[in-house]
């Protein structure tokens, strides 16, 4: 790809950030609208879980496929396809007549969304060739997530109160269309010099694993363990099949050798735990503020600002800390603050006063603000340059999987505790075990961050990088795979 002028590069960055903004806003805006959706579509707790998880589940399943496809057939082409599908899916969501149709349209949205963020990051990486300039571009990219966190609850509240929950999907239409036209005009096409080959078997196994596991968790409270056990068995089969099949491919969808690096494994676990905590926190908070406190969507959005603003403020601070001192300090701050924020609800009944509720939100916001920057940095720590993109894609997948599991687990715990009772009378007690789950997620971030950011962990990353760079290792794996394939 030819080197672009500084002005053109900034324009490409802005276009990519537009795609991240609409995908990120979609999650935070939606949470504020959940109670309104429940009333209009007659949805229970599991129905609300599916409106969130249908989206994040498809994203988690397809992110790596979208990234490798873009490397192979053209990043601009896939990015434009993602904008078209995401915008179309948003329009369909706004007119969904019932819950089941809304869930299907959310999945269409997610197919488009899976083509946006990882592909946009590849476009940025290939547009900004100078390391310092690239770092600043990635920093601006990361700040957009903080902006969406801060603006999402307010925008969602205004739209739900002024129009209806359907209006939250309308904001994607002009932004998506503008990004599409600007991409067509200003973003150059690019491809990887040596794109990875497709891995259809691995992709199917990932979809089976994520989908079956999520379905079993969400539906267990209502349908019973006997009904969901076959789905749990499918998830276990898919996991074991992945562990058996992927090491035997020359170019697997998920290179399991990455997990020999303690920082990479730690980043994966931290991403899942932190975003599970975020997904569960937003889910419980939204239902509490509107269905128990009786706030409208706008005022519920205002109450979420004490969490969103610290996230926005702390994210760049975390990035600077990672650059100057490494990922350990921000990970420890994140673990302590997220644990303390969830603990305010689990042990100290933060709902009993405005002050403790505010403190819980602020603490959790600080923690989440510090956790995001070190995840990607830790995931690619010590990885060869050729493998850094794949490692980053696994970290992105882990984020989406974490959100999916957080909503699924916390929602299932809440539904079990409610037992058919109303939110107004039973929510606080029923949600208490869910808050303890989020405390556990914060503890995982703290402990794993401590264990996988020291000298020993860096040594494992160096050894892993040496193995990944050794061409004879890949050649042996590929020959072994082809030999077995021919038997």
Secondary structure, 3 states (H helix, E strand, C coil): CCCCCHHHHHHHHHHHHHHHHHHHHHHHHHHHHHHHHHHHHCCCHHHHHHHHHHHHHHHHHHHHHHHHHHHHHCHHHHHHHHHHHHHHHHHHHHCCCCHHHHHHHHHHHHHHHHCCHHHHHHHHHHHCCCHHHHHHHHHHHHHHHHHHHHHHHHHHHHHHHHCCHHHHHCHHHHHHHHHHHHHHHHCCCCCCCCCCCCCHHHHHHHHHHHHHHHHHHHHHHHHCHHHHHHHHHHHHHHHHHHHHHHHHCCCCCCCHHHHHCHHHHHHHHHHHHHHHHHHHHHHHHHHHHHHHCCCCHHHHHHHHHHHHHHHHHHHHHHHHHHHHHCHHHHHHHHHHHHHHHHHHHHCCCHHHCHHHHHHHHHHHHHHHHHHHHHHHHHHCCCCCHHHHHHHHHHHHHHHHHHHHHHHHHHHHHHHHHHCCCCHHHHHHHHHHHHHHHHHHHHHHHHHHHHHCCCHHHHHHHHHHHHHHHCHHHHHHHHHHHHHHHCC
